[in-house]
């Protein structure tokens, strides 16, 4: 797999989401960031909210995953 291919493995998606949320939490931005927000960050929060460990991380970082837990 090359660096430009997306992985379909859950562990890779989780790791990517975790790194994205942490980078944005520390005030960082990525090339997906736009004036109105960041689609990558939104994806990362949604991906983490799908997993118990991800929900714990979101709470630790002060990001609410409550709305995703109900769905």
DOKOL-208865 format. One line per field, with one value per atom (N, C-alpha, C, CB): residue number from 0; residue in three letters; chain; z, y, x. Coordinates in pm, 1 decimal, always signed. Atoms other than C-alpha are relative to their C-alpha. Glycine has a CB too. Layout:
<recs>
pos [NUM; ...]
code [ALA; ...]
unit [A; ...]
w [Z; ...]
v [Y; ...]
u [X; ...]
</recs>
This chain:
<recs>
pos [0; 0; 0; 0; 1; 1; 1; 1; 2; 2; 2; 2; 3; 3; 3; 3; 4; 4; 4; 4; 5; 5; 5; 5; 6; 6; 6; 6; 7; 7; 7; 7; 8; 8; 8; 8; 9; 9; 9; 9; 10; 10; 10; 10; 11; 11; 11; 11; 12; 12; 12; 12; 13; 13; 13; 13; 14; 14; 14; 14; 15; 15; 15; 15; 16; 16; 16; 16; 17; 17; 17; 17; 18; 18; 18; 18; 19; 19; 19; 19; 20; 20; 20; 20; 21; 21; 21; 21; 22; 22; 22; 22; 23; 23; 23; 23; 24; 24; 24; 24; 25; 25; 25; 25; 26; 26; 26; 26; 27; 27; 27; 27; 28; 28; 28; 28; 29; 29; 29; 29; 30; 30; 30; 30; 31; 31; 31; 31; 32; 32; 32; 32; 33; 33; 33; 33; 34; 34; 34; 34; 35; 35; 35; 35; 36; 36; 36; 36; 37; 37; 37; 37; 38; 38; 38; 38; 39; 39; 39; 39; 40; 40; 40; 40; 41; 41; 41; 41; 42; 42; 42; 42; 43; 43; 43; 43; 44; 44; 44; 44; 45; 45; 45; 45; 46; 46; 46; 46; 47; 47; 47; 47; 48; 48; 48; 48; 49; 49; 49; 49; 50; 50; 50; 50; 51; 51; 51; 51; 52; 52; 52; 52; 53; 53; 53; 53; 54; 54; 54; 54; 55; 55; 55; 55; 56; 56; 56; 56; 57; 57; 57; 57; 58; 58; 58; 58; 59; 59; 59; 59; 60; 60; 60; 60; 61; 61; 61; 61; 62; 62; 62; 62; 63; 63; 63; 63; 64; 64; 64; 64; 65; 65; 65; 65; 66; 66; 66; 66; 67; 67; 67; 67; 68; 68; 68; 68; 69; 69; 69; 69; 70; 70; 70; 70]
code [UNK; UNK; UNK; UNK; UNK; UNK; UNK; UNK; UNK; UNK; UNK; UNK; UNK; UNK; UNK; UNK; UNK; UNK; UNK; UNK; UNK; UNK; UNK; UNK; UNK; UNK; UNK; UNK; UNK; UNK; UNK; UNK; UNK; UNK; UNK; UNK; UNK; UNK; UNK; UNK; UNK; UNK; UNK; UNK; UNK; UNK; UNK; UNK; UNK; UNK; UNK; UNK; UNK; UNK; UNK; UNK; UNK; UNK; UNK; UNK; UNK; UNK; UNK; UNK; UNK; UNK; UNK; UNK; UNK; UNK; UNK; UNK; UNK; UNK; UNK; UNK; UNK; UNK; UNK; UNK; UNK; UNK; UNK; UNK; UNK; UNK; UNK; UNK; UNK; UNK; UNK; UNK; UNK; UNK; UNK; UNK; UNK; UNK; UNK; UNK; UNK; UNK; UNK; UNK; UNK; UNK; UNK; UNK; UNK; UNK; UNK; UNK; UNK; UNK; UNK; UNK; UNK; UNK; UNK; UNK; UNK; UNK; UNK; UNK; UNK; UNK; UNK; UNK; UNK; UNK; UNK; UNK; UNK; UNK; UNK; UNK; UNK; UNK; UNK; UNK; UNK; UNK; UNK; UNK; UNK; UNK; UNK; UNK; UNK; UNK; UNK; UNK; UNK; UNK; UNK; UNK; UNK; UNK; UNK; UNK; UNK; UNK; UNK; UNK; UNK; UNK; UNK; UNK; UNK; UNK; UNK; UNK; UNK; UNK; UNK; UNK; UNK; UNK; UNK; UNK; UNK; UNK; UNK; UNK; UNK; UNK; UNK; UNK; UNK; UNK; UNK; UNK; UNK; UNK; UNK; UNK; UNK; UNK; UNK; UNK; UNK; UNK; UNK; UNK; UNK; UNK; UNK; UNK; UNK; UNK; UNK; UNK; UNK; UNK; UNK; UNK; UNK; UNK; UNK; UNK; UNK; UNK; UNK; UNK; UNK; UNK; UNK; UNK; UNK; UNK; UNK; UNK; UNK; UNK; UNK; UNK; UNK; UNK; UNK; UNK; UNK; UNK; UNK; UNK; UNK; UNK; UNK; UNK; UNK; UNK; UNK; UNK; UNK; UNK; UNK; UNK; UNK; UNK; UNK; UNK; UNK; UNK; UNK; UNK; UNK; UNK; UNK; UNK; UNK; UNK; UNK; UNK; UNK; UNK; UNK; UNK; UNK; UNK; UNK; UNK; UNK; UNK; UNK; UNK]
unit [A; A; A; A; A; A; A; A; A; A; A; A; A; A; A; A; A; A; A; A; A; A; A; A; A; A; A; A; A; A; A; A; A; A; A; A; A; A; A; A; A; A; A; A; A; A; A; A; A; A; A; A; A; A; A; A; A; A; A; A; A; A; A; A; A; A; A; A; A; A; A; A; A; A; A; A; A; A; A; A; A; A; A; A; A; A; A; A; A; A; A; A; A; A; A; A; A; A; A; A; A; A; A; A; A; A; A; A; A; A; A; A; A; A; A; A; A; A; A; A; A; A; A; A; A; A; A; A; A; A; A; A; A; A; A; A; A; A; A; A; A; A; A; A; A; A; A; A; A; A; A; A; A; A; A; A; A; A; A; A; A; A; A; A; A; A; A; A; A; A; A; A; A; A; A; A; A; A; A; A; A; A; A; A; A; A; A; A; A; A; A; A; A; A; A; A; A; A; A; A; A; A; A; A; A; A; A; A; A; A; A; A; A; A; A; A; A; A; A; A; A; A; A; A; A; A; A; A; A; A; A; A; A; A; A; A; A; A; A; A; A; A; A; A; A; A; A; A; A; A; A; A; A; A; A; A; A; A; A; A; A; A; A; A; A; A; A; A; A; A; A; A; A; A; A; A; A; A; A; A; A; A; A; A]
w [+0.0; +0.0; +0.0; +121.7; +4.3; -82.3; +100.2; -141.3; -93.5; +134.0; -42.7; +19.9; +47.7; -84.6; +0.5; -138.9; -3.9; -58.0; +138.5; -40.0; -128.2; +214.5; +42.4; -7.7; -53.4; +436.9; +37.0; +122.4; -38.4; +496.2; +135.5; -107.0; -129.1; +821.4; +110.6; +25.0; -109.0; +1130.7; +86.1; +86.5; -83.8; +1325.0; -65.2; +27.6; +70.2; +1058.4; +0.1; -143.4; -5.2; +1044.9; +139.8; -39.8; -137.9; +1425.7; +27.7; +98.6; -22.8; +1435.1; -72.2; -46.6; +75.8; +1165.0; +65.7; -142.9; -66.9; +1341.8; +129.4; +28.8; -126.2; +1672.2; -24.4; +72.1; +31.9; +1517.7; -47.7; -106.8; +51.4; +1338.5; +113.4; -102.1; -111.6; +1653.5; +90.2; +81.2; -85.3; +1858.0; -65.6; +31.8; +69.8; +1595.0; +2.5; -144.8; -2.4; +1577.1; +142.7; -61.8; -140.5; +1956.6; +44.2; +90.2; -38.1; +1991.4; -83.1; -14.2; +77.2; +1763.2; -140.6; +70.4; +132.9; +1450.2; -106.1; -4.4; +114.9; +1109.2; -100.0; -64.3; +105.1; +809.1; -135.3; +20.7; +132.9; +435.4; -31.5; -105.2; +16.9; +470.6; +64.0; +60.1; -71.5; +695.2; -97.1; +109.3; +80.0; +536.6; +93.9; -99.6; -78.9; +654.0; +87.5; -91.8; -72.3; +760.6; +84.7; -95.3; -79.8; +931.1; -70.9; +35.2; +55.4; +857.0; -10.6; +87.0; +23.0; +703.0; +55.2; -146.7; -52.1; +806.7; +151.9; -35.1; -144.9; +1170.5; +34.0; +58.7; -22.6; +1152.4; -19.5; -95.5; +23.4; +1004.7; +118.0; -132.4; -107.6; +1277.5; +128.0; +27.0; -119.7; +1560.1; -16.6; +27.4; +25.1; +1401.1; +4.9; -136.1; -0.9; +1351.8; +142.8; -85.6; -138.7; +1712.8; +81.7; +65.1; -74.4; +1840.0; -22.4; -40.1; +30.0; +1685.6; +87.4; -145.2; -76.7; +1926.3; +147.1; -57.0; -142.5; +2307.8; +38.2; +82.8; -30.5; +2329.0; -62.2; -48.6; +65.3; +2085.8; +76.5; -141.9; -80.7; +2293.9; +126.7; +36.6; -117.6; +2598.3; -35.2; +57.4; +43.5; +2408.2; -25.5; -126.8; +26.4; +2291.6; +130.6; -82.2; -130.5; +2652.5; +64.4; +93.9; -58.7; +2767.4; -65.3; -12.9; +73.0; +2501.0; +8.1; -144.8; -15.6; +2591.7; -119.7; +27.7; +116.1; +2272.8; +28.5; -129.4; -29.8; +2309.8; -111.9; +23.0; +98.3; +2138.1; +29.0; +0.1; -44.3; +2296.3; -115.8; +96.3; +110.0; +1975.8; -85.6; -86.2; +79.6; +1796.0; +77.8; -43.2; -79.2; +2087.4; -9.0; +145.9; +5.3; +2054.8; -132.4; +24.3; +131.3; +1685.5; -19.1; -108.9]
v [-116.2; +0.0; +123.6; -0.8; -124.5; +345.4; +98.9; +60.1; -101.7; +655.9; +71.2; +98.8; -71.3; +791.0; -86.0; +52.0; +88.9; +487.0; +0.8; -143.5; +8.0; +476.6; -145.3; +64.0; +135.1; +174.4; -29.3; -18.2; +42.0; -20.7; -70.3; -92.5; +66.4; -164.7; +93.8; -46.2; -81.3; -40.3; +59.6; -83.5; -49.5; -6.7; +119.1; -112.0; -111.1; +222.5; +124.8; -40.6; -114.0; +440.6; +61.2; -44.3; -48.1; +464.4; +80.1; -118.4; -68.9; +560.3; +134.4; -87.7; -124.7; +821.9; +102.1; -26.6; -88.8; +966.4; +54.3; -73.4; -41.6; +976.8; +107.2; -121.0; -97.7; +1160.5; +132.5; -56.3; -120.8; +1406.3; +81.6; -36.6; -71.0; +1492.2; +62.3; -95.1; -54.3; +1535.3; +119.7; -108.5; -110.7; +1758.5; +125.5; -39.5; -114.7; +1982.3; +51.7; -37.5; -38.7; +1984.9; +91.7; -123.6; -78.9; +2132.3; +127.9; -83.5; -124.0; +2422.1; -15.0; +102.1; +22.2; +2264.2; +0.7; -129.0; +4.7; +2266.6; -98.6; +141.5; +90.2; +2039.9; +56.4; -144.0; -51.4; +2082.4; -12.7; -72.2; +9.2; +1990.6; +118.9; -130.5; -112.3; +2292.9; +111.6; +53.5; -111.4; +2567.2; +106.1; -46.8; -110.5; +2895.2; -44.4; +113.3; +42.1; +2725.1; -124.3; -23.0; +119.5; +2422.9; -100.8; -63.0; +105.2; +2097.1; -130.2; -20.0; +125.3; +1796.1; -119.8; -19.0; +110.0; +1571.1; -12.0; +21.7; +0.9; +1672.0; -53.0; +141.9; +48.3; +1613.6; -151.6; +70.9; +144.5; +1267.2; -69.7; -32.2; +62.4; +1191.7; -11.4; +79.8; +3.9; +1281.8; -106.3; +139.4; +99.4; +1072.0; -141.8; +25.4; +133.2; +777.0; -43.8; +0.4; +34.7; +788.1; -27.6; +111.8; +17.9; +813.4; -138.1; +107.1; +134.0; +471.2; -108.9; -32.9; +99.5; +297.6; +40.4; -17.1; -33.8; +276.0; +75.0; -126.4; -67.5; +373.0; +138.4; -83.5; -130.3; +658.0; +97.9; -14.3; -86.1; +793.1; +45.2; -74.1; -36.4; +785.2; +108.4; -123.1; -100.3; +978.2; +134.2; -47.4; -124.8; +1236.0; +69.9; -27.4; -60.3; +1290.3; +56.3; -103.6; -46.8; +1322.2; +129.1; -107.2; -119.8; +1584.9; +112.7; -34.4; -102.6; +1774.6; +14.6; +129.8; -0.5; +1687.8; -92.0; -44.0; +79.1; +1565.3; -97.9; +90.2; +100.2; +1245.6; -44.9; -121.0; +39.2; +1234.0; -17.7; +102.9; +8.2; +1300.1; -123.8; +124.7; +118.9; +1012.7; -126.7; -1.5; +118.5; +770.4; -37.2; +22.7; +25.2; +806.6; -60.3; +128.1; +49.3; +712.4; -143.0; +85.2]
u [+84.5; +0.0; +89.8; -96.6; -75.6; +127.8; -56.8; -1.5; +43.8; +97.7; -125.9; +107.3; +118.8; -180.7; -125.0; +23.8; +116.3; -407.0; -61.9; +39.2; +68.6; -669.0; -9.1; -140.6; +10.2; -665.7; -144.6; +92.4; +134.3; -982.7; +2.6; -60.4; -11.7; -850.1; -46.1; +144.9; +53.9; -1033.5; +110.9; -93.4; -109.0; -709.3; +70.5; +100.8; -63.3; -562.0; -88.6; +32.9; +93.2; -874.2; -0.6; -143.6; -0.8; -873.4; +127.6; -12.0; -127.6; -504.4; +3.4; +117.5; +4.2; -552.5; -92.2; -45.4; +94.8; -855.2; +59.3; -131.7; -61.7; -667.7; +106.0; +62.6; -104.1; -372.9; -59.8; +94.0; +65.1; -601.7; -60.5; -108.6; +63.3; -798.1; +105.3; -89.8; -106.0; -481.6; +68.7; +103.4; -65.2; -321.3; -87.1; +31.4; +90.1; -626.8; -20.0; -135.0; +17.2; -660.9; +111.9; -5.1; -116.2; -313.1; +12.6; +125.8; -0.3; -407.9; +53.1; +79.6; -53.0; -270.2; -107.6; +73.9; +89.5; -424.6; +57.7; -18.8; -45.9; -404.1; -42.5; -56.6; +33.0; -440.4; -147.7; +80.4; +144.9; -808.7; -72.0; -51.6; +61.6; -874.5; -36.6; +94.8; +50.6; -1080.8; -53.6; -110.1; +53.5; -1227.3; -117.0; -44.0; +119.1; -1551.4; +17.5; -108.8; -21.4; -1395.7; +87.5; -131.4; -84.9; -1222.6; -78.8; +126.3; +70.2; -1392.1; +75.0; -23.9; -81.4; -1104.5; -18.4; +149.9; +19.3; -1145.1; -139.1; +19.6; +136.8; -1521.2; -6.8; -99.4; -4.5; -1456.8; +67.8; +74.7; -76.7; -1201.3; -82.8; +127.7; +84.1; -1440.6; -109.0; -63.4; +104.6; -1715.9; +56.5; -66.4; -63.0; -1477.9; +32.1; +129.2; -32.5; -1357.9; -125.1; +80.2; +125.3; -1715.3; -60.8; -100.6; +51.8; -1782.9; +61.5; +24.5; -74.5; -1541.3; +5.9; +142.3; -6.1; -1542.1; +128.2; -11.2; -126.4; -1174.6; +6.6; +117.3; +4.8; -1232.4; -87.3; -50.9; +87.5; -1520.3; +72.0; -131.0; -78.7; -1291.9; +100.7; +72.1; -97.3; -1025.4; -68.1; +73.1; +72.1; -1280.2; -35.7; -127.4; +31.8; -1391.7; +125.6; -65.8; -125.8; -1028.9; +47.3; +107.8; -42.1; -965.8; -102.2; +25.5; +102.0; -1280.6; -91.5; +64.3; +89.0; -1466.5; -117.2; +75.0; +118.6; -1821.6; -28.4; -120.5; +42.3; -1921.4; -141.7; +95.3; +134.0; -2265.9; -97.2; -54.6; +95.5; -2456.1; +23.0; +8.5; -28.5; -2281.0; -33.2; +146.9; +28.3; -2329.7; -148.1; +40.5; +144.2; -2708.3; -43.4; -76.1; +39.5; -2711.3; +41.0; +59.2]
</recs>
